[in-house]
Amino acid sequence: MKKFLLLFVAFALSLSLSAQITKNFEDQNLTSGGWTAVSVTGDQVWTVPSTTYGHNDTYCGKMTGYDGASFENEDWFISPSFNADEATGLSLEFWNAKGYTGDQLVAYYSNDYNGSDVSGATWTEITGITWHDGVTFWEWTNSGTIDLSSLTGTSVYIAFKYTSNTTESTTWELDDITISGVTSTKEATQSKISVYPNPVVNTLYITENANVTVYNITGAELMSATNTNTIDVSNLETGVYFVQIATVEGTTTQKIIKK
């Protein structure tokens, strides 16, 4: 029992003090982990191809305006929000690849996006990124580690904006996106937020809306939901799990028992 308690403490600290927002598309789910895709113009949308075209032959996110011909599109792929005011060493890194000619993919951040209306938000371009140069199609390129320490706001989003037109449409792919240093320095959330019932059979309730991620005891992510106060755990096997709960006030990790 003592060994298990030490494991729990170490695991909880690793989540609350070294948290990251990541997207590697390996679950083949474009919007898992609180990520969203917003299509402003055009019928073509962000997808996860069924074939492993990604970095190191893994799955990836893909956007193209070509479907037998080139079409006009504006499509956004947006991270879950995070509290930049409580972040230390905040940075962004990802892999990107492209084929064909057309508009440049652009990365932005916003601290006034409301989670749905991209046109009504203020978006600032993130510079210093190494993008695929277009010389060799589909050659995966690392963005470099982009310093985001100057970002402010309690609800900040990172977004990738794709555009195309009726003349040409580049195909862009993204993989292994990591926003690092999203670290809570407050302990208020730890005392304010709780989950119930515990032990739980089917539905776990959270005392306020939050971004919720469930991990097993080895640290593997099993499920996640954004802006919710309930999560369905009925398909989990009996055992011990850890629930990471993130709000604009900080992040806490709590142990639950699934019956």
C-alpha positions, 0 to 999 in steps of 0.5 A: 500500500505504501508503494502504491501511495507513493506512485499516486503522489508522484503521478499526480505531481507529474500531471499538475506540475509538468502538464502539457497539451499534446495532439498526436492523432494516434487515437484517430480522433481529430477532436479528442483532448479538447481540440476543435475543428472549425470550418468557416468556408468550403465543404472540405474539412480537417481529417485524420487519414485512415492511412498512416501518413504522419511523422514516423509513419503514424497518424496525423491531421490533414487539411486540403481544399482539393477534391477533384478540383481546387475549392475555396476554404477557410478551416481552423484547427484549435487547441483547448484553452489554457491559462497563460498567466500561470504558465512557466516556460511556455512553448509550442512545437509540432511537425508539419508537411505539405504537398502541392502549391497554395496558401501558407498554413498559419499558426495563431494565438488568441486570448479572447476567443469564445470557443466557437466564433473564430471571426469575432476573436482577435488572432495574433500570428505566431512567428519564428516557425519553421514550415515545410519549404515545399521542395520535397512533397510530404517531407516532415519538418519540425517547427522548432521550439517556439517561445510563447512565454510572452502570452497572457490571458487566463483562457488562451488558444493556439490555432492553425488556419488553413486557406485555399482558393479555386486556383490552387490548394495545398495539402497540409499535414500536422503531427505531434503538436505539443504546448509545453509549460502549461503549469498551474501555480494555484492550489485553489482548484485543489480544494474547490473541485471534487468528483463524485461518486467515488467509487463510481459505477457509470457516471462521474460528476465534477463540481464545476465545468472543466476539461477532464482527462482520465488516466490509468495508473501507468499514466496512459490517457484513456479518455477526455472531454472538454467543458463538462461536469460529467464523464461516462466511465461505464466502459472502464474496467474495475480498478484505480484511475486518475482524473485530471481536472483543468479550469482557468484557475488551475489543474488538479488530479484526483484518484477514483475507483471504478467498481 
